[in-house]
Structures are given as structure tokens and as C-alpha cells.
């Protein structure tokens, strides 16, 4: 029995979802955001550093996922909507209410296994699990939230280490993630498409 378009995998005739040049731009932005998370200007709060750190993580993990994506052209929209266009991409895929394509399900498992294979994987997964939200009861990088009945501006919050792990350790973990993604890019760039 023949496969439907949604079940078929990308063929050599289909345009590639991603190129090495595109991945390099995601990595460049991840590096810039990681560097920004290390800024020490007096006017910057830790909330700013944490937000940039999460952005660096997200861009790195998305660059990796883009290189590993093998779904059909029919699956590309779901990959973009549920992974590439989300904060906390692994969390977003894991909490998706819509059924996942087989390709996206397998990719999410592969990406999580990749992350779990790195030093400080628990910190990286903690970063992935934190999302800037506008729910006043949830900790956020951007919006005031409630702690013990009081509204707290993110710039005044002092519980970042318990929320997302030690900043220096998290920065080191994202730096190692970026190095591993760059190693994958070298292989990806050499692989015929």
C-alpha cells in the first residue's frame, strides 16, 4: 500500500528544510545571547541575563534540531509551529495537545537524548522547562509575578538559582551545548543533501 504525502519522508527532489548557512546564523545568535548573559553592566538585572541565557539555549537546541530534521514537507509546518517558533521547545513538544507526527516525536526524543548526553544536562533541561509567561503567579523574566502574595518585578527576584540553577553553571552548560552543536554542524555541512 502506498504512503500518503504526510507519511512520506523528504526525498532528494524536495527542497531542504535547512542549510548549513541557516544553522550558522542560529548558532551566531546563540553565541551573542550567551555572551550577553555574561554582561556585568550595573543596570542589568539577573532577569536579563537569565532571559539571554535561555535564548542562547533555545537557539542552539533549535539549530541542532534543524540539522536532524528528516520529516516530510507535510510535517514541516508542525515542526516549525511546535518546535522552532516556541520558547522551551522540548517542553512545548512534550505538552502539545495535538497529535505529533512520527517525525516530530522521534526528533524530540533524539534532541532530548542529545541534551542528556552533555555535561550539566539537568541544568539545560531546567532552562528548557522555564518559559517567560505573563501569568502573574509564575516566575517570569519579563513580567511581574506573585511570590507569597506580593507582586515581584523580575529585576527584584533573588531566587534565580533555585528556579533555573546556578548562573555560572548554566552558562557553562549552554557553552558546552553550543560547542556540541558546532561539532554537529561540521558533520552536517559535509553530508551530501
C-alpha positions as CSV (number, residue, x, y, z in Angstrom):
1,X,0.0,0.0,0.0
2,X,1.4,3.4,-0.9
3,X,2.3,6.1,1.7
4,X,0.4,9.3,1.9
5,X,2.3,12.6,1.5
6,X,2.2,13.2,5.2
7,X,3.8,9.8,5.8
8,X,6.5,10.0,3.2
9,X,9.9,11.2,4.1
10,X,11.7,14.1,2.4
11,X,13.1,13.0,-1.0
12,X,16.2,14.3,-2.8
13,X,13.7,16.2,-5.0
14,X,12.2,18.1,-2.1
15,X,13.9,21.4,-1.2
16,X,16.0,21.1,2.0
17,X,14.3,22.4,5.2
18,X,17.6,23.9,6.3
19,X,21.1,24.7,5.0
20,X,24.4,24.9,6.9
21,X,24.3,28.7,6.4
22,X,21.0,28.9,8.1
23,X,22.3,26.8,11.0
24,X,25.3,29.1,11.3
25,X,23.0,32.1,11.8
26,X,21.2,30.4,14.6
27,X,24.5,29.5,16.2
28,X,25.8,33.1,15.8
29,X,22.7,34.4,17.6
30,X,23.0,31.8,20.3
31,X,26.6,32.8,20.9
32,X,25.6,36.5,21.0
33,X,22.9,35.8,23.6
34,X,25.2,33.6,25.7
35,X,27.7,36.5,25.6
36,X,25.0,39.0,26.6
37,X,24.1,36.7,29.6
38,X,27.6,37.3,30.9
39,X,27.3,41.1,30.8
40,X,28.1,42.8,34.0
41,X,26.8,46.3,33.5
42,X,25.3,47.7,36.7
43,X,22.0,48.5,35.0
44,X,21.4,44.8,34.0
45,X,19.5,42.6,36.3
46,X,19.9,38.9,36.6
47,X,16.5,38.6,34.9
48,X,18.1,40.0,31.8
49,X,21.0,37.6,32.0
50,X,18.6,34.6,32.5
51,X,16.5,35.6,29.6
52,X,19.5,35.9,27.3
53,X,20.8,32.6,28.6
54,X,17.5,30.9,27.8
55,X,17.5,32.5,24.3
56,X,21.1,31.2,23.7
57,X,20.0,27.7,24.8
58,X,16.9,27.8,22.6
59,X,18.7,28.9,19.5
60,X,21.4,26.3,20.0
61,X,18.9,23.5,20.5
62,X,16.9,24.6,17.5
63,X,20.0,24.7,15.3
64,X,20.7,21.1,16.3
65,X,17.1,20.1,15.7
66,X,17.1,21.8,12.3
67,X,20.1,19.7,11.3
68,X,18.5,16.5,12.5
69,X,15.0,17.1,11.0
70,X,14.0,14.4,8.5
71,X,10.3,14.9,8.4
72,X,8.3,15.2,5.2
73,X,7.5,18.5,3.7
74,X,4.0,17.9,5.0
75,X,5.4,17.7,8.6
76,X,7.5,20.9,8.2
77,X,4.7,23.2,9.4
78,X,4.2,21.2,12.6
79,X,8.0,21.2,13.2
80,X,8.1,25.0,12.8
81,X,5.0,25.7,14.9
82,X,5.6,23.3,17.8
83,X,9.4,23.4,18.0
84,X,11.1,26.3,16.1
85,X,8.6,29.0,17.0
86,X,8.4,28.1,20.7
87,X,10.1,29.1,23.9
88,X,11.1,26.0,25.7
89,X,10.9,23.8,22.6
90,X,11.2,20.4,24.3
91,X,8.6,21.4,26.8
92,X,6.3,22.7,24.1
93,X,6.5,19.5,22.1
94,X,6.0,17.4,25.3
95,X,2.9,19.4,26.2
96,X,1.4,19.6,22.7
97,X,-2.3,18.7,22.7
98,X,-2.3,18.0,19.0
99,X,-1.0,14.6,17.9
100,X,2.6,14.7,16.8
101,X,3.8,13.5,13.5
102,X,6.1,10.5,13.9
103,X,9.0,12.6,12.6
104,X,8.5,15.3,15.2
105,X,8.0,12.7,18.0
106,X,11.3,11.0,17.0
107,X,13.1,14.3,16.7
108,X,12.1,15.4,20.2
109,X,13.4,12.1,21.6
110,X,16.6,12.5,19.7
111,X,17.1,16.1,20.8
112,X,16.4,15.2,24.4
113,X,18.9,12.3,24.2
114,X,21.5,14.7,22.7
115,X,21.0,17.1,25.6
116,X,21.0,14.3,28.2
117,X,24.4,13.2,26.8
118,X,26.0,16.6,27.7
119,X,27.6,17.7,31.0
120,X,25.1,19.5,33.2
121,X,22.2,18.2,31.2
122,X,19.9,18.7,34.1
123,X,20.6,22.5,34.0
124,X,19.9,22.6,30.3
125,X,16.6,20.7,30.8
126,X,15.8,23.1,33.6
127,X,16.4,26.1,31.3
128,X,14.2,24.4,28.7
129,X,11.4,24.0,31.2
130,X,11.3,27.7,32.2
131,X,9.3,29.9,29.9
132,X,8.7,33.6,30.0
133,X,5.0,33.8,30.8
134,X,2.5,36.5,31.5
135,X,0.8,34.5,34.2
136,X,1.1,36.7,37.3
137,X,1.6,33.7,39.6
138,X,4.6,32.2,37.6
139,X,8.2,33.4,37.8
140,X,9.0,35.3,34.6
141,X,11.9,37.0,33.0
142,X,9.7,39.7,31.6
143,X,6.6,40.3,33.7
144,X,5.8,40.9,37.4
145,X,4.7,37.8,39.2
146,X,3.4,36.8,42.6
147,X,5.6,35.4,45.4
148,X,3.9,34.9,48.9
149,X,1.1,37.2,47.9
150,X,3.3,40.1,46.8
151,X,3.9,41.2,43.2
152,X,7.6,41.0,42.3
153,X,9.3,42.6,39.4
154,X,11.7,40.1,37.7
155,X,14.6,42.6,38.3
156,X,13.9,42.3,42.1
157,X,13.6,38.5,42.2
158,X,16.5,36.8,44.0
159,X,15.6,33.1,43.6
160,X,17.0,32.5,40.2
161,X,19.4,29.8,41.3
162,X,16.6,27.7,42.7
163,X,14.4,28.4,39.7
164,X,16.9,27.7,37.0
165,X,20.2,26.6,38.5
166,X,23.4,28.5,39.3
167,X,24.0,31.1,36.6
168,X,27.7,30.3,36.1
169,X,26.9,26.6,35.8
170,X,24.1,27.3,33.4
171,X,26.3,29.5,31.3
172,X,28.9,26.8,31.2
173,X,26.3,24.2,30.2
174,X,25.0,26.4,27.4
175,X,28.5,27.0,26.2
176,X,29.1,23.2,26.1
177,X,25.8,22.7,24.2
178,X,27.0,25.3,21.7
179,X,30.3,23.5,21.2
180,X,28.5,20.2,20.7
181,X,26.1,21.8,18.2
182,X,29.1,23.3,16.3
183,X,30.6,19.8,16.1
184,X,27.3,18.5,14.6
185,X,27.3,21.4,12.1
186,X,30.8,20.3,10.8
187,X,29.3,16.9,10.1
188,X,26.1,18.3,8.7
189,X,27.9,20.6,6.4
190,X,29.9,17.7,4.9
191,X,26.9,15.5,4.4
192,X,25.5,15.5,0.8
193,X,21.9,16.7,0.7
